[in-house]
Amino acid sequence: MGVSKEQVESALRSKLSPSHIEVIDTSGGCGASFQVEIVSEEFEGKRLLERHRMVNGALVEEMKDIHALSITKALTPDQWKIKQQESAASQPPPTTTA
């Protein structure tokens, strides 16, 4: 039996208190593969490997039924803010029509 996107989100929310979280079921609905983007103050002062271990640790029960977990981003709130600003700065300005 697979794991739902909501179960993954709930486990991460309860253990890591993220300010931003995005979970995508990449398995086509069977709950065996997920992509995660997470922003949490819990990551402050932690290296990337430690952050990934924290995410995996938060999902220890769910991982029994998950085949693949891709952690695309595990950032602190400050890092997330910088990424958002960089993304906005790289967007072309909107064109106006007269």
N, C-alpha and C positions, 0 to 999 in steps of 0.2 A: 504494500500500500504506500502511495506517495505522500509527500508533504505539500501543503498548500502554501501559496505565496503569503497568505495572511498568517499562517503559523510561523513562518520565517520572520516576518515583520514583527510579530508579537514577541517572539523570543528575543530578538535584537533590541526592541524597545524596552523590554523589562530589564534587561541586563546591562545595556550600554547607554540608555537614555539619550538617543541621538536627537540632534536639532534638525537633521535632514536624513531621510532614508528613502531609498528607492530599491525595490526588489522586483526583478523581472524573471518570470518563469520561462526559461529558454528550452524547456523540454517538450514543448507542444502541449502542455496541460497535464502531463502524467506526474509532475512534481519530483522529477529526478535530477533536474539541473536548474540552477539559479545564478543570476548575475546580481551582485549587491554593490550599491554605492551608499556609503554611510559617513556621517559627520558627527563626531562626539567629543565632548570635553574630556572623556575618559582616555583619549588618545594623546593628550598633552604629555610631552616629554618621552613618548614611546617611539621606537624605531618602527619602520614599516612592517618588519617581520613580527614584532611584538603585537602590533595592531591586528595583523591577520590572525595571529594566534588567539587574540581576544575575541574576534568575530567567530572563529571556529569553536572556541570554548563556549561561547554563548549559544551555539547551535549544536552542542554535543549530542543531545537526544535526537534532534532532527537529522543530523548527519548520518545516523544509522540507516536512513531511507533515501538520502540524497547521494546521487552518483557523482555530480560535479558542482562545485561552487566556485564562481569567479568573482573575486573581490576587486572591482574595477577602481574604486576609490575608498580609502579609509583615511579621512582627513580630520584635522582639528577645525573648530569653527573659524579661526583666523586664516588657516590655509584655504578653507572653502571660500571665504570672503575674497581673498586674493584671486582665486581661480575664477570666481564670478566676475570680478572687475576686469580681469584679463580677457575673458570671453566677450564681455560687453564692449571692450575697447577694440577688439579685433573684428567686430561686426561693422559692415559698411553703414554709413549714416543713411537714414531713410530718405528716399527721394520724394520731393514734393512736386505736385503738378499745379500749374497755374491756370 
